[in-house]
Structure formats: structure tokens, C-alpha cells
Amino acid sequence: MIFAIYQLFSAWFNGLKIPEPEKPEVLENPNEVQKPLITEPEVKIMPENLNKMTKIQLTKNFALSEFSCNDKNNTPVPKELMPNVIKLANELQKLRDIIGCEIHINSGYRTPEYNKKLSGSATNSQHLLALAADCTAANYSPNQFADMVEKLISEGKVNFKGLGRYNGFTHLDCREKKARWDNRK
């Protein structure tokens, strides 16, 4: 995951003017603790740079743009929620590697405004935190997909805590506590 964060921020800042990191101190006393060589640059994310950020590949098969809000602006995942979406993408990648087929994300991050417009959407939705994805898997019905994910969770192969069943998709999330629901009609 650390590598994914490094890749994300490396790509994120690519082409942006970033101050040079501090040079490490040369220590005269070998018992002193040295500052880390890598420091985080301070960069203001400007609206004109958001389109660059959404082209970032989070994992082998999932790009940041797939998790953008489905609102009219395709609002990207906010900077402060990047660790969450990386965690989610990594779990989805593990799942995809195990089942061996494409997973399509119907809905990832949601802005609070967009979430309010969706009927039946929870006010405390994990989508608001970029920790959830409503998805489908090629060659599987939503119910078959949910059954398979539930089995993989019980075997400790993936770590989704939230699993919701719907007629057209399966909701998966990385919340802290186990949650299950069935909204099929």
C-alpha cells in the first residue's frame, strides 16, 4: 500500500511545480537520529490540476477516475480521502486477481450533495468517505458475485466489511465493522 501511495502522489505531482525537498543533515555524532530522506512536498491542489489527478492508476486494473462521483461534474475523490480510495482499490484488485475477470465500478465516491439526490442512499454512506464501490463482475450475476465475495471474506482472502445485495449490482466497502444487507426486490 505504501508503494501505491508513493505512486499516486508521484503521478499526482507530475508536471506541477513542487519545492525541492530538504537535503538531509550531515550528522557529526553517529548516535543522533537522522531526518528521513523523503519529505512530503507542500503543494496546493488547484482546480486546473484535477484532470491530471484522475488519470492516475491506483492498481494494475483500477484507475482513480473509476472512483469519481457520478455527478454532472464527475467530481474527483478529494485529496484528503486518497488513503481511503487506495485501500478500496487494493481490496478490489485482490478480488479481481482471485476471480480472474473484470470488475466494473458503477458508483464509487459521492459528494454529499450527490448522495442526498439518490433515493434510498444512507446519510452515513461509505461512498461519502471513498470507502465503497457498487460494482458488477463480468460473467457473474450480482447474487453470484455477492456469494463469491462472502465466501472469500470468510476465507480471509479479501477484507471487505460491508456487503450489500441489490438487483443490479453488489455494494462492497472497507468500513470498520461488519455490515450486511439485502435490498433485492
N, C-alpha and C positions, 0 to 999 in steps of 0.2 A: 504494500500500500504506500509506503514511503516513496518508492520509485515512481508510482503513479502520480503522487502529489508533486514530486520534483518535475516529472514530465509535463504535468498540467501547467505549473507555474512557469516553466521554461518556455513552453509554447505560448502561454498567455502573454508573457512579456516580450516575446519575439517582435522585433520591429518597434518597440516602444523605447523611449529614452529613459534609461534607468541609471541612477547614480552608481558609480563604481563601489563595490564592497570595500570595507575597511581592510587594510593589509594586516595580517596577524602580527602581534607584537613579538619581538625577539626577546626571549627571556634570558636574563643573566643567571638567575637561580633556577636550577633544574627541578626544584621541589614546588615551584609555583605552577598554578593551573593556567594553561594557555587558553585564550579565547578561541571559539570554534572558527575554522577557516571559512565556512559558509555562513553568511548572514543574509537575512531576508531584506531585499531592497524595499524601500518605501515608494510605492507607485500609486498614483491616483488613477482609478479606472474611469475613463471618460466615456460618455455615450458613443462617441465615434469609434471606439475600440471594441465595443461589444460584439460586432460581427466577426472580428478576428478570434474572439474567445470561443464562439460557438463552433468553430471548425476543429476544435481540439479533440483528439482521440483519447478517450479515457481508458479503454481496454482494447484488446485485439478486435473486438466486434461491436463496441458501443462508443459512439461519439457524444460529446456534450450536447450537441444540437438536438439529439433524440429526446433529451430530458427537458427541453424548453417548454414553457407554458403554451397551451393551445389557444391562447387569447389572440386577438387581432394583431398584436404586435410581436407574437412569438417571443415573449419576454424570456431572456436567458435566465438561468439559475443565478441568483445573486452570489457575489464573491464570498460572503460570509457562510453560505451553505455549500460551498465546494467540497469540504470534507465529507458531508452527508451524501452528496451525489456520487462521489468517488466510492464510498462504502457500498452504496446501492449498485453501482455499475460493476464492481468487483464480484458481488454476490451473483448478479445476473450472468456475468461471464463464466463463473464456476458452473452455474446451472446449464448454460448453453454448451459448455465443453462436455458436460456429463451426458446431456440428452442428444447432442450431435445435430441439432437443427436450429434454424433461425428463430430468434425471439423478437417479436415486433412490439415496440412500446407505443401504446395508444395514448397514454397520458402519464407524464412524469411530474415535474414541478408545476405548481399552480400558485399564481398570485392570490392574495386574499380576496381581491375583487372578483377574479375569475371563479374562484372556488364558491363564492356566495351565489353566483349565477347558475350553478349546476344544481338541479333538483336532486335531493337525496344525499348531497355531499355533506360529510361531517364538518362541523365547525373547527374541530381539532384534527383535521385530516393530516396524515403523514405526508401528503403531497405538498402541503404548505412548507414543510421542512426539507423538501427534496430527498425524502427517505422512501418514497413509494413510487411504484410503477404499475399501471394497469396494462397487461400485456397478453399476447396470444403467442402460441408456438406453432410453427409450420407442422403439418401432419398430425396435430392433436386437437381434439375438441377442447373447449375451456374446462370442462369437467375432467377429462382425461389428464390434461395438463396439471390441474389443481391436485388431483390424486397423486400424480407422479411427484410433484413438488413436496406434498405432505410426506410421502414415503422417504424422499431424500432428506428432509428435515429430521425425521425420526432416526435416520441412519447417521446423522451428524455430518452429512456431505455438503449441505448448504445451511445458512443461518438466517433465514427469513423468520421473523417473529409474527408478522401479520400476514394472513392469507384470507382473502375474500373471494367467494364464488359468485359470479354473475353469468347471465345467459351468454353474453358475447365476449367475455374476457375473464382473466384471473387477476386479482389485485395481490401484489406482493410488496411487503415493506420490511424495513430494518428497525422497527421500533424496539423499545427496551423489553417489553413484556409480551408474552404470547397472546394473540387475539385471533379468533376465527369467526367468520360469519358467512351466511348463505343468503344471497339476495336474488337467487334464481326464481323465476315465476313459473 
